[in-house]
């Protein structure tokens, strides 16, 4: 389905409560599936040096889809020529934070996997012990426990 300006699609600046504000920018040209819509907007000048703005697509004033966030940094006049360097520094820091987050997620997944494997081994050992106890009687139980102990030592040394 092609989105066209007359269908009520717009990009809205969100309030602190996450509701669309009066700062809404209508779609200026049709956007076909797989294409990217573009808006040229004038951002409000924040009173503070840093402002996190949130936007969301709307159709006839009703929000839909994922919110987009943007950080607006107002530079003092003496730093106006450093925009490109500042942007590169910020992008590099964001890249570093993403890498750290990905490493943390990977480590947590490995830890979780190890916990699951250990639990499965313990459960199997418990089930084997129950099986030996029920089928062989209590006279062979020490032999079964010894077999499990040898198996575990062999797995740890491998």
SVG drawing of the C-alpha trace seen along z (x, -y; Angstrom):
<svg xmlns="http://www.w3.org/2000/svg" viewBox="-8 -32 49 88">
<polyline fill="none" stroke="black" stroke-width="0.4" points="0.0,0.0 1.4,-3.4 1.2,-6.1 0.2,-9.4 -0.1,-12.9 -3.9,-12.9 -4.2,-9.8 -3.3,-11.7 0.2,-10.2 2.5,-12.5 5.4,-12.5 4.6,-14.0 6.8,-15.3 5.7,-13.6 5.1,-15.3 6.8,-14.1 3.8,-11.9 4.3,-10.3 1.3,-11.9 1.5,-13.7 2.0,-17.5 1.0,-20.3 4.4,-19.9 3.2,-17.5 4.8,-17.3 2.6,-15.9 4.0,-13.5 5.1,-15.6 5.2,-12.9 4.0,-9.4 6.0,-6.5 5.7,-3.1 6.4,0.2 10.2,0.6 10.9,-3.1 11.9,-5.5 9.8,-8.5 11.6,-11.8 10.7,-14.8 12.4,-18.2 11.6,-19.7 12.8,-22.6 13.5,-21.3 12.5,-23.5 15.5,-25.1 15.8,-23.6 16.4,-25.8 18.9,-23.4 22.0,-22.3 20.8,-18.7 17.3,-17.6 16.0,-14.1 13.1,-14.4 10.8,-11.6 8.8,-11.3 6.2,-8.8 4.3,-8.2 0.6,-9.1 -2.4,-8.6 -5.1,-11.1 -3.7,-12.0 -3.5,-8.5 0.0,-7.2 1.3,-3.9 4.6,-2.1 7.8,-2.4 8.9,-5.7 12.0,-7.3 14.3,-9.3 16.8,-12.0 19.3,-13.9 19.5,-17.6 22.7,-19.3 22.8,-23.0 26.4,-24.2 27.7,-27.4 28.7,-29.9 32.4,-29.4 32.0,-25.6 29.8,-25.9 32.7,-24.9 33.2,-21.6 29.9,-20.0 31.4,-17.3 34.1,-16.3 31.5,-16.3 29.1,-14.1 31.9,-11.6 32.8,-11.5 29.2,-10.8 28.7,-8.2 31.9,-6.4 30.8,-6.4 27.4,-5.0 29.1,-2.3 31.3,-1.4 28.3,-1.2 26.5,1.1 29.5,3.4 29.7,3.5 26.0,4.3 26.3,7.1 29.3,8.6 27.3,8.5 24.3,10.2 26.6,12.9 28.2,13.5 24.8,13.8 23.7,16.3 26.8,18.4 26.2,18.3 22.5,19.3 23.5,22.1 26.0,23.5 23.3,23.4 20.9,25.3 23.5,27.9 24.4,28.4 20.7,28.7 20.1,31.3 23.1,33.3 21.9,33.2 18.4,34.2 19.7,37.1 21.8,38.3 18.8,38.1 16.6,40.0 19.3,42.7 19.6,43.0 15.9,43.4 15.8,46.0 18.6,48.0 17.0,47.8 13.7,49.0 14.9,51.7 18.0,53.1 17.0,52.7 19.1,51.2 21.9,53.7 23.1,52.3 22.6,48.6 26.2,48.1 27.4,49.5 25.1,47.1 26.3,44.1 29.9,45.1 29.2,45.3 27.7,41.8 30.7,40.5 33.2,42.0 31.2,40.6 31.1,37.1 34.9,37.2 35.6,38.4 33.4,35.5 35.1,32.9 38.6,34.0 37.7,34.1"/>
</svg>
